Amino acid sequence: MYKGSCLCGKVRFTDSGMLSAPSACHCEACRKSSGHFFADTEVAKSAVTVLGEDFVTRVQSSKKVRRGFCKMCGSNLLWDPVFPDWTAIAMGAFDEATDVTLGLHVFVGEKGGYYELPDGLPQNDP
């Protein structure tokens, strides 16, 4: 069981399922909404319980994605594709260390010009 929350604690979540290897998204939308790249892990929607759902604001940031954040403190928490049965949870929102490590960089063609990716992980630029 994994637990996490937003910065102010109004939104808490648990995940009773497996976490995928996190991906780091370098697209412009993720960089602008998070202040850097956005690292998340994909989980089955059925395994996630959100407490304080009234404090979660979801913004339709593209035709396929809604971003969920705490309307009190602004913490980025969720990345919800509108079609599949999974969601993504921000790695920084977990309360304790998880047993997963970064597995992939995506949208590297849009990454910020102020950093490099020397870790040797696979890179995707769809």
Long-range contacts (C-beta under 8 A, 24 or more apart in sequence): 2-94, 2-96, 2-98, 3-94, 3-95, 3-96, 4-77, 4-89, 4-93, 4-94, 4-95, 5-93, 5-95, 6-55, 6-69, 6-70, 6-72, 6-73, 6-75, 6-77, 6-93, 7-70, 7-73, 7-74, 7-75, 8-70, 8-72, 8-73, 8-75, 10-52, 10-55, 10-70, 10-72, 10-73, 11-50, 11-51, 11-52, 11-53, 11-55, 11-56, 11-70, 11-75, 11-77, 12-50, 12-51, 12-52, 13-48, 13-49, 13-50, 13-51, 13-77, 13-89, 13-93, 14-48, 14-49, 14-51, 15-43, 15-47, 15-48, 15-49, 15-89, 16-47, 16-49, 17-43, 17-44, 17-46, 17-47, 17-48, 18-43, 18-47, 19-43, 19-98, 19-99, 19-100, 20-100, 20-103, 21-100, 21-101, 21-102, 21-103, 21-104, 22-91, 22-100, 22-101, 22-102, 22-103, 23-102, 23-103, 23-104, 23-105, 23-106, 24-102, 24-104, 24-105, 24-106, 25-106, 25-107, 26-105, 26-106, 26-107, 26-108, 26-110, 26-111, 26-112, 27-106, 27-107, 27-110, 28-110, 29-61, 29-62, 30-107, 31-110, 31-111, 31-112, 33-61, 33-67, 33-69, 33-76, 34-76, 34-90, 36-112, 37-105, 37-111, 37-112, 38-76, 38-79, 38-90, 39-90, 39-91, 39-92, 39-102, 40-79, 40-88, 40-89, 40-90, 40-91, 41-88, 41-89, 41-91, 41-98, 41-100, 42-86, 42-87, 42-88, 43-86, 43-87, 43-88, 43-89, 44-85, 44-86, 45-85, 45-86, 45-87, 46-85, 48-87, 48-89
